[in-house]
């Protein structure tokens, strides 16, 4: 399931939900809802979110960085 994969990807970064949402540029509550399965984004958005979170892990993003785009 998307929510499980998203949670796992974020856990690997070591970042909180709040910090992950801030870095990737979405509202904290939206991110939390995705991880809890309260709401599910479109397949396109799912793919983009997972790519962004996995990128955080690969880059070792500092907690004060933001992804621009």
C-alpha positions in Angstrom: 0.0 0.0 0.0 1.1 3.5 -0.7 0.8 4.7 2.9 3.1 1.9 4.1 5.7 2.6 1.4 5.6 6.3 2.1 6.1 5.8 5.8 9.0 3.3 5.2 10.7 5.7 2.9 10.4 8.6 5.4 11.6 6.4 8.2 14.8 5.7 6.3 15.5 9.4 6.1 15.3 9.8 9.9 13.1 12.9 9.4 9.8 13.7 11.1 6.5 13.9 9.1 6.5 17.6 9.7 10.1 18.1 8.4 9.6 15.8 5.4 6.4 17.7 4.4 8.2 21.1 4.8 11.2 20.0 2.7 9.1 18.5 -0.1 6.7 21.5 0.0 3.3 20.2 1.0 1.2 20.9 4.0 2.1 18.9 7.1 -1.5 17.7 7.6 -1.7 16.5 4.0 1.5 14.5 4.4 0.2 13.0 7.7 -3.1 12.0 6.0 -1.2 10.2 3.3 0.9 8.2 5.7 -2.2 7.3 7.8 -4.2 6.4 4.8 -6.9 9.0 5.5 -6.5 10.3 2.0 -4.7 8.9 -1.1 -3.2 11.0 -3.8 -3.5 10.2 -7.5 -1.1 7.6 -8.9 1.0 10.4 -10.5 1.3 12.2 -7.2 2.1 9.0 -5.3 5.0 8.4 -7.6 6.2 12.0 -7.3 6.0 11.9 -3.5 7.8 8.6 -3.2 10.6 9.8 -5.6 10.9 13.0 -3.5 11.2 11.2 -0.2 13.6 8.6 -1.6 15.7 11.4 -2.9 15.9 12.9 0.6 17.4 9.6 1.7 19.9 9.4 -1.2 21.0 13.1 -0.8 21.2 13.0 3.0 19.3 16.3 2.9 20.0 18.7 5.8 17.0 19.5 7.9 17.1 23.2 6.8 17.0 22.3 3.1 14.1 22.4 0.8 13.5 20.7 -2.5 12.9 23.3 -5.2 11.1 22.6 -8.4 
